[in-house]
Amino acid sequence: MVKADYYEILGVSRTADEKVLKTAYRKLAMEFHPDRNPGNAAAEARFKEIGEAYEVLKDPQKRAAYDRFGHQAFQNGGGGAGGFRGDFASSMADVFDDIFGEMMGQRRGGQRSSGGRERGSDLRYNMEVTLEEAFAGKTAEISVPTTIQCDVCSGTGARPGSGAKTCPTCAGAGRVRAAQGFFAIERTCPTCQGRGEIVADPCTKCHGEGRLPEERKLAVNIPAGIEDGTRIRLAGEGEAGLRGGPAGDLYIFLSIRPHEFFQRDGADLYCKIPISMTSAALGGDFEVTTLDGATTRVKVPDGTQTGKQFRVRGKGMPVLRSAQTGDLFIQVSVETPQNLSRRQRELLEEFEKISSSDNSPQSTGFFSRMREFFEGLGEN
């Protein structure tokens, strides 16, 4: 029976480099692995064929011999199947360690510190403040469910007077290697959960964890000018580390509650204020209360239209960690009178009779331009 070409088995060219070979092999090995094809004899045979091809081509010396003599290079004592079967098992173990390590998110080394000490988890706390509080700043007290270091064992997890011992299963490595057939898989040690140590005589209060649950009260400084979505980090205020490890951090995410009158854009504030028709026509002024509790007077010139915007300098939001302050922009809308009395209606009708185009230039000009536009279309 003629054996298939190793390059064709892996689906690569004869000039493929080591990286291309490994990528092709890993893809095919995952596809035809017996665990993914239970009871499929053809897939199992294909899987072994792929492994044999990769074992030869990944070795520069074996590849050179294969390129020159083909399959005959490994026959008649020339390092045939028996000549590389043991190396094949070790290479398969390395590759499958990569494959399953990526699938399970487990690489050698881990993230645990020496002695089984683990950094505590970071915590998140969502806090809502008013626009007035964001304007002036404040110190808030919050309650955070967390864990603290055990006061009996000082975080070691062991009964006072005793200590942790090297894990007998993994000899302190934190991982164990299991061989099955021609490949091996490395996994977290089931005895010590990857810590490399075990506590034979655990603390009676924390049961070997080295930490205890507690709700802590913390004072948080909210600086003036804080913006929506700002994150405040309190280092070391997260959960206590496992068995004496460093504590995590606490992150406070701030949101600003919508205000009834003001909208914020950076350091500037905006608000809309209705004014009477007579104030808009004759002119006048009005008072507006700002976020600092003070009042400021805004002058309205005669003939003011809806949408007119007035700027009050220095009455916006403070800029965070700066002496600068934004501005307040006030947009007016002219309110049409409602619920008129008979006398009011008579006066407005009389005003309408004596009005001219100069009194309402926008509306007069608009209808005039519209009429001229459509007349022009008719002439064409």
C-alpha positions in Angstrom: 0.0 0.0 0.0 1.4 3.4 -1.0 1.6 5.8 1.8 0.3 9.3 1.3 2.7 12.3 1.0 3.2 13.9 4.4 2.9 17.4 3.0 -0.4 16.5 1.3 -1.6 15.0 4.6 -1.1 18.3 6.4 -2.3 20.3 3.4 0.9 22.5 3.2 3.5 23.2 0.5 6.9 21.7 0.6 8.4 25.1 1.5 6.1 25.6 4.5 8.0 26.9 7.6 7.6 25.6 11.2 4.8 28.0 12.0 2.7 27.0 9.1 3.3 23.3 9.8 2.2 23.7 13.4 -0.9 25.7 12.6 -2.0 23.1 10.0 -1.3 20.2 12.3 -3.2 21.7 15.2 -6.2 22.5 13.1 -6.4 18.9 11.7 -5.6 17.3 15.1 -8.5 19.1 16.7 -10.8 18.1 13.8 -10.0 14.4 13.8 -9.2 13.8 17.5 -10.9 10.6 18.8 -12.6 12.4 21.6 -14.5 14.5 19.0 -15.1 11.4 16.8 -16.0 8.6 19.2 -16.3 5.2 17.5 -15.1 6.6 14.2 -12.2 4.3 13.1 -11.6 6.3 10.0 -11.1 9.5 12.0 -8.8 7.7 14.4 -6.7 6.4 11.5 -6.6 9.9 10.0 -5.6 11.4 13.4 -2.6 9.0 13.7 -1.6 9.7 10.1 -1.6 13.5 10.8 0.5 13.0 13.9 3.0 10.8 12.0 3.4 13.4 9.2 3.8 16.3 11.6 6.4 14.4 13.7 8.6 13.9 10.6 8.2 17.4 9.1 8.7 19.3 12.3 12.2 17.8 12.8 14.7 19.4 10.5 16.9 16.3 10.1 13.9 13.9 9.6 12.4 16.4 7.1 15.6 16.7 5.1 15.8 12.9 4.9 12.2 12.7 3.9 12.6 15.4 1.2 15.5 13.4 -0.3 14.4 9.8 0.1 10.7 9.9 0.8 9.1 7.2 3.0 12.1 4.9 2.3 14.2 7.1 4.6 12.3 5.5 7.6 12.3 1.9 6.4 14.8 -1.0 6.9 16.1 0.4 10.2 16.4 3.9 8.9 14.5 5.4 11.8 11.1 4.1 10.6 8.0 4.0 12.7 9.9 2.6 15.6 12.6 5.2 15.2 10.3 8.1 16.1 7.3 6.7 18.0 8.7 7.8 21.4 9.4 11.3 20.2 6.0 11.5 18.6 4.3 10.9 22.0 6.3 13.8 23.6 5.6 16.2 20.7 1.9 15.3 20.8 1.9 16.0 24.5 3.4 19.5 24.0 1.0 20.4 21.2 -2.1 19.1 23.0 -0.9 21.0 26.1 -1.0 24.2 24.0 -4.4 23.3 22.5 -6.2 22.4 25.7 -4.4 25.2 27.6 -5.9 27.8 25.2 -9.3 26.1 25.3 -9.5 26.1 29.1 -7.6 29.3 29.7 -4.9 27.5 31.7 -1.3 28.2 30.9 1.7 27.1 32.8 2.7 29.4 35.6 -0.8 30.7 36.5 -1.5 33.9 38.3 -1.0 32.7 41.9 1.8 34.1 44.0 4.2 32.0 45.9 3.0 30.2 49.0 -0.6 30.0 47.7 -1.2 33.7 48.4 -3.7 35.2 46.0 -4.5 38.8 45.4 -8.0 39.7 46.5 -10.7 40.5 44.0 -11.4 44.0 42.9 -14.9 45.4 43.9 -17.3 47.7 42.1 -19.6 50.2 43.8 -22.2 52.2 41.8 -22.9 55.6 43.3 -25.5 58.2 42.1 -25.1 61.9 43.0 -27.1 65.0 42.3 -26.0 67.7 40.0 -25.8 70.0 43.0 -23.4 67.5 44.8 -21.3 67.2 41.6 -21.2 71.1 41.6 -20.1 71.5 45.2 -18.4 68.2 45.9 -19.0 66.1 49.0 -17.7 63.4 51.3 -20.0 60.4 51.2 -20.1 57.4 53.5 -20.7 54.1 51.8 -21.2 50.5 53.0 -19.4 47.8 51.0 -19.8 44.0 51.4 -16.3 42.6 51.2 -13.9 40.3 53.0 -11.2 41.2 55.6 -8.1 39.4 56.8 -8.8 36.9 59.6 -7.7 38.3 62.9 -7.0 34.8 64.4 -4.6 33.4 61.9 -3.5 36.8 60.4 -4.5 35.6 57.0 -2.5 32.4 56.8 -5.5 30.1 57.0 -3.7 27.9 59.5 -4.4 27.4 63.1 -2.0 29.6 65.2 1.2 27.7 65.8 0.9 25.7 62.7 1.5 26.5 59.0 1.0 25.4 55.4 2.8 22.4 54.0 3.9 21.6 50.5 1.2 19.8 48.5 2.1 16.1 48.3 0.2 15.6 45.0 2.0 18.2 42.9 5.1 18.7 45.1 4.4 22.4 45.2 4.1 23.0 41.4 0.3 23.6 41.6 -0.3 21.5 38.5 -0.3 17.8 37.7 0.3 16.1 34.4 -1.8 13.1 33.3 -0.6 10.9 30.5 -3.1 9.0 28.3 -1.8 7.0 25.4 0.6 9.0 23.4 -0.4 12.5 24.7 -0.5 14.2 28.1 -2.6 17.0 29.6 -1.6 19.3 32.3 -4.2 20.6 34.7 -4.6 22.4 38.0 -3.8 20.2 41.0 -7.0 19.0 42.5 -5.6 18.7 46.0 -4.3 22.3 46.5 -6.3 24.0 43.7 -3.1 25.2 42.2 -1.7 26.9 45.3 1.2 24.4 45.8 0.5 24.3 49.5 -2.2 22.8 51.8 -3.3 23.7 55.2 -3.4 20.5 57.3 -4.7 22.2 60.4 -7.0 25.0 59.3 -8.0 28.0 61.4 -11.2 27.4 63.1 -12.6 30.9 62.5 -12.0 31.3 58.8 -11.8 27.5 58.0 -8.5 27.9 56.1 -9.4 30.8 53.9 -7.5 33.4 55.8 -10.3 36.0 55.4 -13.8 36.6 56.7 -16.9 38.4 55.2 -17.7 41.8 56.5 -19.6 45.0 55.5 -17.2 47.9 55.7 -18.0 51.6 55.9 -15.8 53.9 53.9 -15.6 57.7 53.5 -15.4 58.7 49.8 -14.4 62.1 48.7 -16.3 63.4 45.7 -14.4 66.3 44.2 -16.3 69.4 42.8 -16.8 69.2 39.1 -17.0 65.4 38.9 -18.5 64.2 35.6 -21.0 61.4 34.8 -19.2 58.1 34.4 -16.1 59.0 36.4 -14.4 56.1 38.1 -12.7 56.6 41.5 -10.2 54.0 42.6 -9.5 53.2 46.3 -6.4 51.1 46.3 -6.4 48.2 48.8 -10.0 48.6 49.7 -11.2 45.5 47.8 -11.5 42.0 49.1 -8.7 40.7 51.3 -6.2 38.4 49.6 -6.4 34.6 50.1 -4.0 33.3 52.8 -2.3 36.6 53.4 -2.2 37.8 49.8 -2.6 41.5 49.0 -6.0 43.1 48.9 -7.8 44.1 45.7 -9.0 47.6 44.9 -12.4 49.2 45.1 -13.7 51.1 42.1 -16.5 53.6 42.5 -18.5 54.4 39.4 -20.3 57.7 39.6 -23.5 58.6 37.7 -25.2 62.0 38.0 -28.9 62.1 38.5 -30.9 64.1 35.8 -31.8 67.6 37.0 -35.2 69.1 36.7 -34.1 72.4 35.3 -30.4 72.2 34.1 -28.7 70.1 31.5 -24.9 69.7 31.5 -22.5 69.7 28.6 -18.9 69.5 30.0 -18.5 72.5 32.3 -21.4 74.4 30.8 -25.0 74.4 32.0 -28.1 74.9 29.9 -31.7 75.7 30.8 -34.9 76.7 29.1 -37.1 79.5 30.5 -40.5 80.6 29.3 -41.2 84.4 29.2 -44.5 86.2 28.6 -45.4 87.7 25.2 -45.4 91.2 26.6 -42.0 90.8 28.2 -40.6 89.6 24.9 -42.3 92.4 23.0 -41.6 95.3 25.4 -38.5 94.0 27.0 -37.8 93.4 30.7 -35.9 91.1 33.0 -36.2 88.0 35.1 -34.3 86.3 37.9 -32.9 82.8 37.7 -31.5 80.7 40.6 -28.1 79.1 39.8 -26.7 75.8 41.2 -24.7 77.6 43.9 -28.0 78.9 45.4 -27.5 82.5 44.3 -29.8 84.4 42.0 -28.8 86.3 38.9 -30.9 88.8 36.8 -31.1 88.4 33.1 -32.1 91.4 30.9 -34.5 90.8 28.0 -34.3 93.3 25.2 -37.6 94.3 23.4 -38.5 92.2 20.4 -36.9 89.0 21.8 -37.9 85.9 19.9 -38.2 82.2 21.0 -34.9 80.5 20.9 -32.9 83.5 21.9 -30.0 82.5 24.1 -28.4 84.5 27.0 -25.0 83.7 28.4 -24.2 84.1 32.1 -20.5 83.8 32.6 -19.0 81.8 35.5 -22.3 80.3 36.5 -21.7 76.8 35.1 -19.9 73.8 36.6 -16.4 74.0 38.1 -13.7 72.2 36.1 -12.3 69.2 38.0 -9.1 70.0 39.8 -9.0 73.5 38.3 -9.9 77.1 39.2 -11.9 77.4 36.0 -15.7 77.5 35.8 -18.1 77.0 32.9 -21.0 79.2 31.9 -24.7 79.1 32.1 -26.7 79.4 28.9 -30.4 80.4 29.1 -32.7 79.9 26.2 -36.0 81.6 26.3 -39.3 80.6 24.7 -42.1 83.1 24.2 -45.4 81.9 25.7 -48.6 82.6 23.8 -51.3 84.0 26.1 -54.1 81.7 27.0 -57.6 82.0 28.7 -58.1 85.6 27.5 -60.8 87.8 29.0 -63.1 89.7 26.7 -61.2 93.0 27.3 -57.8 91.3 26.6 -59.1 89.8 23.3 -60.5 93.3 22.3 -57.1 94.9 22.9 -55.3 92.2 20.9 -57.7 92.5 18.0 -57.2 96.3 18.1 -53.4 95.7 18.1 -53.7 93.4 15.1 -55.7 96.0 13.2 -53.1 98.7 13.7 -50.1 96.4 13.2 -47.9 96.6 10.1 -45.4 94.3 8.5 -42.6 96.0 10.5 -44.1 94.5 13.7 -43.8 90.9 12.4 -41.0 90.9 9.8 -40.3 87.2 10.0 -43.8 85.9 9.3 -44.5 88.6 6.7 -41.3 87.9 4.9 -41.7 84.2 5.0 -45.1 84.1 3.4 -44.0 86.6 0.8 -41.0 84.5 -0.2 -43.2 81.3 -0.3 -45.7 83.0 -2.7 -42.9 84.3 -5.0 -41.3 80.8 -5.0 -44.4 79.0 -6.2 -45.4 81.7 -8.6 -42.0 81.3 -10.2 -42.5 77.6 -10.6 -45.8 78.2 -12.4 -44.2 80.5 -14.9 -41.6 77.9 -15.8 
